[in-house]
Amino acid sequence: MVSEVILCEDELIDYIKENFKENAHLQISYNRIFIPGKILFIDLEDDNVIITLQLEGEILNQVIEINIKSILSDIIELRYITDTDEVVIVINSSI
């Protein structure tokens, strides 16, 4: 089942802390970049959220770390996918 959540930038960090789990799939669209991957680890430090992803690509399959706070203003959409659900998180900067 696909559901949609519309958040402002300030709400995204808390939403990730409360809802994201390891081994789920995450697709991040920010600026002009698209990153699909599997969540290996979520590091919650102070106000930072650092997500370690195993990239899912035909050419690139390395492990990367993304500091969500550092790209927060550029995030357009996140897709959080588990075995049972898919949540599309749209960032609306005008809320």
N, C-alpha and C positions, 0 to 999 in steps of 0.2 A: 504494500500500500504506500502510495506517495502522498506526502503532506508538505505543506509550505508554511514556513515561519518567516515573518518579516520583522527584522530587528534593526535598531540603530547601532552605530558603532560601539557605543558605551555598553550595550547589553550583550554583545557577542562573547566577550571573555567569560562572563558568568555563565552564559548558556553552554559554552564548551566545557567548563569545569563541571557543570551539573549533569550533562547529557552524553558527552563523548566517552567512548570506551575503547580499549585496545582491541586489536584484531578486526575492527570494522574498516570499511573502505571509505576514503575521503577524497573528494574532488574539489580542488580549490581553484577558483577563477579570480585572478586579481590582475589589475593593470591590463596587460596583453598576454598574460601567462596563464596556462592551464596545467595543473599538477594533479594527476591521479595517483593514488597510492593506498597502501594498507597501513593503518596505524599500528606501529610497533610499540610506542611508548609515549605517554603524555606527562611532561614535567611541569608541575605547577609551582612556580617560584614567585612569591609575592604577587605582583599584578601581572607577571608574565606567564604565558602559556607557550611552552615549546613542544611541538609535536614532531616526533620522529617517524618518518614515512619510508616504507619500501616502495619505491616508484614502480608503477605498473605500465611499462611501455615496451614496444617492440625492440627498441634500441637501448634505452636507458633503464636499468633496473637497480640502480644503486640506492643506498640509504642516505636520506637527507634529514636535516633538522630545520624546522621552520618556526621562527619566533612570531607568533600571530600578532603580537602587539606592534612589531616593527613594520608589518604590512597592512595593519588594520585599516588605514585610510584608503588603501587601494583595493581592498576586497570588494568584489562585486557579488559573488555567490559562492556558497559552499554546498556540496551534496554529501550528506552523511548516510552511508548505506550499510545496513546490517542484513542478516539472513532473512529477516521478516519485514523490515521497513526501509523506506527511503525518505529522508527529510531534506527538502530544498530550503536552504537558509539564504534569504535575500537581504542584503544590507541596504537600507534606505537612509541616506545621509540627511534627508529633509524631515525626518521624524523629530 
